[in-house]
Amino acid sequence: MAERIAVVTDSTAFSDPEVAASLGVHVVPLQVVIGAESHEDFGPDAVTPEMLAEALRTFTPLSTSRPNPENFLVLYEALADQGFTAIISIHLSSQLSGTVESARIAASACSVPVQVIDSGLVGSATGAVVEAAVTARDDGSRAEAICDVAQRRADNTEVLFYVDTLEYLRRGGRINTAAALVGQALAMKPILKIKDGRVVQHERVRTAARALARLEELAVQAADDAPVSVSVAHLESPDRGAQLAAHLQERLGEQLADREVALEQVGAVIGAHVGPGMVAVSVSRHD
C-alpha cells in the first residue's frame, strides 16, 4: 500500500497560515505570554507584531513556551484518523526550545510512525527545510527519503541576523550574559548566526548601516555558486528588511532562478527573543 505522508511543523517556521495551508503543512503553535495573558503564536488570534513590539518597549513581562506533548499527539492521531500512514515532524532547534522533545514524546505514543527532525535552525530557515520535505513528498518520495532530503537542506542552510541590542536574547537565556554585556559596553552592533543549533556572535560592527551591509555580504558568501532560496525577516523594521531583500534579489538573481527573496515579519515567539529592529537572512542551498 502506498504511503500517505503528512508534514508537521511548529509556528516558528511559518508566520502566515495561508502559506502553510498552500503547502499542505500542519502547524502546532508555540505559546506567548504577555503580562498575565497567554496567546498562541499562529492563527487568527495570534499575537501581532505590533502587540509584541509594544510589550517589549514597555517592559511588559513576556515569555514563550513550547507546545506540550499532548498538543502534538492530538494532531498526530487526528492525521492518522484522516488516513495518513506516516508523519514527518520538522521543528526549530532543540538547543533553543523544547519543542522537539515534546514532539518526540508524542511520536513515541502515536499509532502511526512519526519521524521527528531537529532542523537545528529557526524561523524561515526551518520553513525552507519544511518546503524541501513537501517537494519531496509531492514528488512521490517515501518517508525515509523525505527525511534525508530535509536533513540535507537543513545542513545546507545558514541563518544570519542583526539585532539592535543583545538585551532581549540575554533575558531569554539565548546568549551568554557576559558576551551581551561586553557588546553593550563597547557600543558595538552584533551580527549573529545559528551554529550547531545555538545563537552565537559572528562579528561586531560599529553601526546598524554597516551591520546590514555586512549581512548582505555574508549572505552572498553563504550562497556560494549554488542554486538558493533566500528569505529576509524583520521585526518592526520593514525598510531595512525590504532594502536587504532587494539587494539580494539583484545580486543573486541567477542563483535564485525564478524564486523571489521572501520578506516577512517574524512571529511573536522569535520576536520576543530578538526585539524590534532585528533583521535576519536565511540562505538555503539546493542540492
N, C-alpha and C positions, 0 to 999 in steps of 0.2 A: 504494500500500500504506500502511495506517495506521501511524503511528509507534508504537513501543513504547518508552517512555521510562523510564530508571532515574534515581533521585535518589541522589546520594552526598554524604556529608559527613564530617567528622572527629569525633573523640571529645570535643572541647571543646563541641560543640553539644548532645550528649545523654550524660548520665552513666548513664542507665538503658537497658540493651539492650532491655528489653521495650517501652519507648516507641518506640524506633527501629524495632523489628520491627513494631509495630502500625501504623506509618505506611508500612511498606514501604521504609524508607530503609536504604541500605548504608553502613556506618561503617568508616573507616580510622583505626586508633588512632595517637595520638602515643605517645612513649616517656617514661618517668620513670626516672631512675637514682638509686637511694638507696644511698649507700655505693658498693659495687662491683657491685651487682645492678641489672640493667635489667628494667623491668616495662612492660607495656602499660597504657594509660590506659582500657581498655574491655574488658568481658567478664568471665567468671567468675573469672579470675586477676588482675584489675586491682588496682592499689594501692587500699587502702581509705582513707577519710578519716582513720581513727584511726592507721593506719600513717604517713600523711603528716604529721599533726599532731605525732606523736611525733618524727619525724625533724627537723621544724622546731624543735621546742622543745629538742632535744638537740644542735642544730647539726651533725647528720649531713650530710656532703656530699650535695648534692641538685641535680640538673639535669634539664632536659627537652630533648627533641629532636623534630624534625618527622619524619613518615614519609618514607622515601626514595622517589624516583620509581618504583622497581621495585614497591614495595608498591601504589602506585596502578595501575600498568599491569597487574599480575596481576589486580586486581579488575576493572578496565575490560574486559579481554579475557575474563574469566570471564562478565561480564554480556553481552558480545557473543555468546559461545557459547550463552548461555541464550535468545538471540533478541531482546535489546534492540537497537534500531536507533539510539538516541541516548542520551546520558548528560549529565545536568546535575550538576555537582560544586560544592558550595557550602561555603565554608570561612571560618575565622576570619581576622581582618585580616592582610593581608600586612605591615603595619607592626609586628606583634607576633610573627610566626612565618614561617618559610619554607615552610609547608605549601602555600600557593597556588602557589609556584614549583614545588614537587615535582609538584603536580597538573598544572600546565601542561606541564611536561616530558613527563610520561606521556601527556597528551592529544595531544601532537604525534606520538606514536608509535602511537596506538591505531588499530585497524582500523575503528572506528565514530566518528562525530562526538561530541566531548566539549566542552561549554561549561563553562568554569571561572569561577565567580563569587566575587570577593573581597567578602565581606559588609561589610568594614570594621568588624566587630563582634567579640564574643567571647561564649562561654558560651551561656546560654539565649536571648540576643538573636539569635545565629546560628541557634539552633534555631527561633526564630519565623520567620525567613526561609525555612528549610527547610520548615516546615509550610505556609507560604503557597504554596511551589512544589508541594508534594504535593497541596494542594487544587486548584490549577490543573490539575495533571496528571490527577487523578481526575475533574475536570470535562470532560476531553477536549481541553484546550488543546494546541497544538503546542509544540515545544521553544522556538522563538523567543518565543512569547507567555509561556511559563512563566518564561523568563529575565527578561522585562520585569516580570512580577508580583513575582519575587524581588527585583529591584533596587529597585522601588518600596517594598517592605516594608522593605528594608534602609535606604533613605533616610528612612523614617518610624519608625525605631526608635531609642530612646535608652537608653543604659546609664549608670547612676549607681551609685557604690558607696563604702562606707566601709571603712577598714582601721584596725586598732588602731595600726599603725606602718607607715611607708613603707620600713622596712628591707628587707623581702623584695622589694619592687618595685625598690629600688635595687640589691640584689645581682644580680637578674636582668637589669639593664640596661633595665628598662621605664619608668624615670622618672629624671629628671635628679638627679645626686648632690647638687648644691648645693641644689636645692629640697627634697630629703629632709632634708638637714642643718639647713636653716633651720626646717623644720616641727618637727623634734625639739628644736631649741634653744628654740623658743617654746612647747613643750609643747602644740601645737595638734593637734586631731583633724581629719584631712583628709577631705573629700568629693571624690571624683574622678569623671571621666567619660571616655568614649571619644569623642574628637573627631578627625575625619579619620583614623580608624583607630589613633590613638595614645592612650595614657593621659596625661591632663592633670589638674592640680589645678583644681578648680572653686571650692571655698570651703574655709575653715577655721573650725572652731568649737571651743569650749573643752572640751566633754565628749562622751563617747560617747552619752549620752542625747540631747543636743542634736543630734548628728550624725544619729541615727536619726530624730528628729522632722523634721529638715530634709530627709532623704531622702524622707520621706513627702510633704512639701510639694512638693518638686521633681518627684516622680513624678506628682502630681495636675496640676501645671502642664504637664508633658510630655504628658499625656493630652489636654489642651485639652478640646474638646467632642466628640471623635471616638469612635467605637467602638474599643475597645482590647483587646488581650491583654496581660496583665501577669504577670511571674514574679519571684519573690524567691529569691535563692540565698544560701547562707552556708557558712562553714567552721567547724565546731565551735561554732556559735552558734545552736542550734535555738530558743531562747527569743526572741532578738532577731528572727530570721527570721520566726517564727510571729506575733509581735506586729505586725511591719510588714505581713505578708500579710493579717492580719485587718483592720487599719485600712484598707488599700487596698481590700479587698473591700467594706467598708461604704461608703467614700467614693465609689468608682467603680462602684457596683452597677449603675446603669442603663447605663453605657457598656460594662460587661463583658457585659451581657445574661445568657446562661446559662453564661458561662465562669467558671471558678474561677481565682483568683490562684494560680498554681502555686508550690509551695515545694519546694526541693531543696537538697541539699548538693552543692557543686561537686566536679568530678573533680580528680584529682591534678595534672594539668598546670596548671590555673588556680590551684589551691590552693597550689602550690609558689611562686607569684609574689605571692600576697596575704597568706598567713599566717592562723593561727587568729584568729577574731574578725571576719573580713570578712563584711559583709552587702551585697548588691547588689540592685538592682531594674532590670528591663528593661521598658520601656513601648513596645509596638508598636502604632502607629495603623493601623487598617484603612482601605482606600480607601472 
